[in-house]
Amino acid sequence: MVKKSLNNPKYYKEVVNRISSLSENSPGKWGKMNAAQMLKHCDRVLQVALKKIELPRINVLFETIGIITKAEMYVFNNGIPRNMPTFQKLIVNFECDFDESKANLLETLEEFRKACDHKTLPDRHSLFGNMTEKDWEFLEYKHLDHHLKQFNV
């Protein structure tokens, strides 16, 4: 079972190509976001790993659920469930410029890749608990894959 990760150049390029193939009118299969909002949301999620957005601490019950979810994703290599709740800071429910959102996400993705190379990713996530470089690279791939599938790419 292949576990795709953003530290693998093949899968990094795959994600970049999928993002690049999106258009402003790409239809979503589920959820409330349009393509521009989804790109902005994914950019914000990557910014958490780059320490540009700080998420609030959550109660121990939700963190335990997050830690179990992270372990389950590793064991079963499954994706993120549709319409899963997210942190308020990561919700994008306002209009976004598509081209700007796409360019910003691609730039942030490259920044993330460099942070992976330099091993400067945080050792903790508010929901998933303790994190390794491998955790960030795997979970960020899963998150991007989830939303790109949402828009048929």
SULGIGI-V348675 format. One record per residue. RES is the residue in one letter. PSI is psi as a letter, one per 20 degrees, with the letter a starting at -180 (* if undefined). OMEGA is omega as a letter, one per 30 degrees, with the letter a starting at -180 (NA if undefined). Layout:
res=<RES,RES>
psi=<PSI,PSI>
omega=<OMEGA,OMEGA>
This chain:
res=<M,V,K,K,S,L,N,N,P,K,Y,Y,K,E,V,V,N,R,I,S,S,L,S,E,N,S,P,G,K,W,G,K,M,N,A,A,Q,M,L,K,H,C,D,R,V,L,Q,V,A,L,K,K,I,E,L,P,R,I,N,V,L,F,E,T,I,G,I,I,T,K,A,E,M,Y,V,F,N,N,G,I,P,R,N,M,P,T,F,Q,K,L,I,V,N,F,E,C,D,F,D,E,S,K,A,N,L,L,E,T,L,E,E,F,R,K,A,C,D,H,K,T,L,P,D,R,H,S,L,F,G,N,M,T,E,K,D,W,E,F,L,E,Y,K,H,L,D,H,H,L,K,Q,F,N,V>
psi=<o,p,o,q,q,i,i,o,h,g,h,g,h,g,g,g,h,g,g,h,i,q,r,h,j,p,q,q,h,r,a,i,q,r,g,g,h,g,g,g,g,h,g,g,g,h,h,g,h,j,k,h,p,p,q,q,q,r,q,h,g,h,h,g,g,g,g,g,g,g,g,g,h,g,g,i,k,r,a,p,q,q,k,p,q,r,q,g,i,i,p,o,k,r,q,q,p,g,g,g,g,g,g,g,g,h,g,h,g,h,g,g,g,h,h,g,h,i,l,j,q,q,j,q,q,h,g,i,b,p,q,r,g,g,g,g,h,g,h,h,g,g,g,g,g,g,h,h,h,h,k,k,*>
omega=<a,l,a,a,a,l,l,a,l,a,l,l,l,a,l,l,l,l,a,a,l,l,a,a,l,a,l,l,l,l,a,a,l,a,a,l,l,l,l,l,a,l,l,a,l,l,l,l,a,l,l,l,l,l,l,l,l,a,a,l,a,l,l,l,l,l,l,l,l,l,l,l,l,a,a,a,a,a,l,l,l,l,l,l,l,l,a,a,a,l,l,a,l,a,a,l,a,a,l,l,l,a,l,l,l,l,l,l,l,l,l,l,l,l,l,a,a,l,a,l,a,l,a,l,a,a,a,l,a,a,l,l,a,l,a,a,l,a,l,l,a,a,l,l,l,a,l,l,l,a,l,l,NA>
